[in-house]
Amino acid sequence: MLNQIKGLHHVTSMAEDARTNNKFFTDTLGLRRVKKTVNFDAPDVYHLYYGDEIGTPGTIMTYFPFPKMARGRPGTGEVGNTVYSVPEGAIGYWTERLGQHGVEGLKADESFGQKRLHFAGPDGDGFALVEVKDDARLPWTHNGVDAEHAIRGFHSVAMRLRDEGATAELLKYMGYEVVDTHEGVKRLAIPGGNGADYVDLETMPNINRALPGAGSVHHVAFAVENREKQLEVRKALMDTGYQVTPVIDRDYFWAIYFRTPGGVLFEVATNEPGFNRDEDTAHLGEALKLPEQHAHLRGLIEQHLEPLEG
């Protein structure tokens, strides 16, 4: 069993419009845009990162906004819900705030003894807020949400699977432990994690596979401290029979990817070097940063990408 993984690192999804996406995460949810860059494989498409002040692993939601992309069809073999942690007593505030911003899909309930508020992103993305007692992570409070209510980072992701058995075994091998089951949902947690500690597995044997598109999660990334730990994880997964990519330099972390038995794409990403490697903390997310291999295309890229503000 592995002990290098310390919770979620980031979740990456797809969107249809960059400006709408940026406005939703910064204005509505009050998160900080910590990086404005482009897709490594499609430099005419933004890659936008939202999180806390410095983009701490476990807080980072990232998006590829493909203009005019068709909306995805929810189903199995995907992350169906990305769940953020908020302080106890904050759900009322968020119900009112999201309602005022015209957010759809608002529905309050309880799960595993915690108050929860479901809501939809601009492309029908599945999100929820859950009240967590004593989440010590520091929030970003410069986008209109005060510290008493602000998002702390991720709480969990919920995966929809036709059969959760093999994915549960994989997560246990990765260091997760089954901590509870509620209404057919199996909850796993990483001991000693970074605060983004939970993965929920929903079994839906009769639901068709998801069709990816705008609003779909592309992959979920798990955090390791450094490249040494990442290589240990890579070797262990390959020894177990998983096909794992070589290590890829993503500028702000190193990444490896592999497909899970349930169909979800997993990444293992390093906490180093972080988002302030090419921008001061005070100015994160302001300038368009390009991967080295695309730097010579800056003029063309800047002409093509629509401004996020204005």
Stockholm file with secondary structure:
# STOCKHOLM 1.0

chainA/1-310         MLNQIKGLHHVTSMAEDARTNNKFFTDTLGLRRVKKTVNFDAPDVYHLYYGDEIGTPGTIMTYFPFPKMARGRPGTGEVGNTVYSVPEGAIGYWTERLGQHGVEGLKADESFGQKRLHFAGPDGDGFALVEVKDDARLPWTHNGVDAEHAIRGFHSVAMRLRDEGATAELLKYMGYEVVDTHEGVKRLAIPGGNGADYVDLETMPNINRALPGAGSVHHVAFAVENREKQLEVRKALMDTGYQVTPVIDRDYFWAIYFRTPGGVLFEVATNEPGFNRDEDTAHLGEALKLPEQHAHLRGLIEQHLEPLEG
#=GR chainA/1-310 SS CCCCCCSEEEEEEEESCHHHHHHIIIIISCCEEEEEEECSSCTTSEEEEEESTTCCTTSEEEEEECTTCCBCBCCBSEEEEEEEEEETTCHHHHHHHHHHTTCCCCEEEEETTEEEEEEECTTSCEEEEEEETTCCCCCCCSSSCCTTTCCCEEEEEEEEESCCHHHHHHHHHTTCEEEEEETTEEEEECTTCCSCCEEEEEECTTSCBCBCCBTCEEEEEEEESSHHHHHHHHHHHHHTTCCCCCCEECSSEEEEEEECTTSCEEEEEEEEECGGGSSCGGGTTSSBCCCGGGGGGHHHHHHHSCCSCC
#=GC SS_cons         CCCCCCSEEEEEEEESCHHHHHHIIIIISCCEEEEEEECSSCTTSEEEEEESTTCCTTSEEEEEECTTCCBCBCCBSEEEEEEEEEETTCHHHHHHHHHHTTCCCCEEEEETTEEEEEEECTTSCEEEEEEETTCCCCCCCSSSCCTTTCCCEEEEEEEEESCCHHHHHHHHHTTCEEEEEETTEEEEECTTCCSCCEEEEEECTTSCBCBCCBTCEEEEEEEESSHHHHHHHHHHHHHTTCCCCCCEECSSEEEEEEECTTSCEEEEEEEEECGGGSSCGGGTTSSBCCCGGGGGGHHHHHHHSCCSCC
//
